[in-house]
Amino acid sequence: MNIGAGKLDISEGAKEWLEGDLEYTSDNLKPNVSYKQSGKKAEIVIEHTNKKFSDLKGENMKSSWDLQLTNKVPIDLKVNTGASETHLDLQGLQLSGLNVNVGVGDTTIDLSGDWKKGFDVQLSMGVGKSTIILPKDAGVQIKSSKGIGQSEFRGFISMGDGVYVNEAFENAKVKINVSAELGIGKADFIIED
């Protein structure tokens, strides 16, 4: 998913691989959708290919992607955002990997819930407020680089040198390894309630 500007919501719930609505107010904001399959693997790309967002001015501008992904197959999800409000509710998916690059805007990534297999997460946070919700029962390790902004690791144990773990990490069978490059703004890493 490569959204240049607008609003992006991704959640679980698709009966097929991917379902959802792409709303836009002009052809400049129309996303390109491509699909290719090789054997048992497939790649779906949704992206803004027009890099000139002159239509972003005004109250009537709309670029909104509301997408649902299947929980039936493993997904290696890559999300790149420009100037956008992003909400990724990834509970219930079969993630094999997650890579999120944030430009400007508020971002929420919800990885709470019950995970059957571990995976790696790569986060590159830009400008804005980011909230990352992580599971309490799976082991979580965060390796973060210090950005210019503020970061908070609520419910995590500091191991020094920018490494944080949750209580379940040492003995957990399922582990999520997060590598976070923090930018300007605020990043909150929170253990689910």
HUNOR-V987055 format. One line per field, one symbol per residue. ss: DSSP state (~ for helix, > for strand, _ for the rest). phi: phi as a letter, one per 30 degrees, with the letter a starting at -180 (. if undefined). A space follows every 50 residues. Layout:
BEGIN
ss: ???
phi: ???
END
This chain:
BEGIN
ss: _>>>>>>>>>>>_____>>>>>>>__~~~__>>>>>>>__>>>>>>>___ ___~~~______>>>>>>>____>>>>>>>>>>>>>>>>____>>>>>>> >__>__>>>>>_______>>>>>>__>>>>>>>>____>>>>>>>____> >>>>__>>>>__>>>_________>>>>>>>__>>>>>>>>__
phi: .bcdakbbbbbdkddcdbblbccacaddcddccbbbbbiccbbcbbadcd dccddddjdddbbbccbbcdccbdbccbbbcccacbbccceidcdcabbb ccdbkdbbbccdjccdbdacbcbbccckcbbccbdcdddbbccccdcddc bbbdiccdcihicbbcddeecddcbccccbcdcckbbccbded
END
